[in-house]
Amino acid sequence: MTTNLGDNIAFGNLKTTLVVLRNSKPNDRSDKDRAYAVTITEMEKLLAYFYLFVMTDEEARKDVMGDE
């Protein structure tokens, strides 16, 4: 896996943002709590997409995506 410093910094910032969202979630079953839950789910997807498309190399991406 070849990544540059900028990729690592961006990935770290995304992970930090996810932690902040999780820690800020009210956990009181309110509308705001639900909004946080949805946003956290989307952030988890974003983190996974970023990792797959930016952090992994071409061969690993082909394995995951099923490309020949």
N, C-alpha and C positions, 0 to 999 in steps of 0.2 A: 504494500500500500504506500503510495507516494503522495504525501500531502505537504503543503507549504505552511509557513507560519501563519499566514492570513486565514487559511482554512481552519487550522487548529484554534485560532482565536475566535473565529466566527462560531465554530461548533461549541466551544466552551461558553461563549456568551448565550447561545441558544439554550444550552443545558442550565445555565444560571437562571435565565428567564423562566424556564419551566419550574425550577425549584422555588423561585419567588412566587409564582402563580399558585403553586401547591400550598405554600406557607401562608398566603394571603387569603385563601378561600375561607369564607365565613363558617362553613359547616353547620348551617342553621336551617337548611331546607328552604331558604328564601329564593326569590327570583334572582337575586344577586349570586347566591350560591350556585344555582343552576347555570347562570351565565359563566361563572368561573369554571364549572365542570365541563361545559362545552368548549370553552377556550382552552382548557388544559388538554382535552382530547385532541383538538386541532393542533396544538403546540407539539404534542407527542408525535402526530403524523408528520409535521414539518421537520422535526428532529430526525425522524426515520428517513424521510425523503432526502434531506441534506446529507445524511450519512451515506445513503446508497448512491446518490448521484454525484456527490462531491468528494467524500472521504474514501470511497472504495476505488480500486483500480478497475480497468476495463474488463479484465477476465472475470473478476469476482462479480461485477455487475451483470455480465452475460450469464453467469451461472444462476444468479438470483432471478433474472428476468426471463430466462429460458431462451435467449437469443443464440443463434448458431454463429 
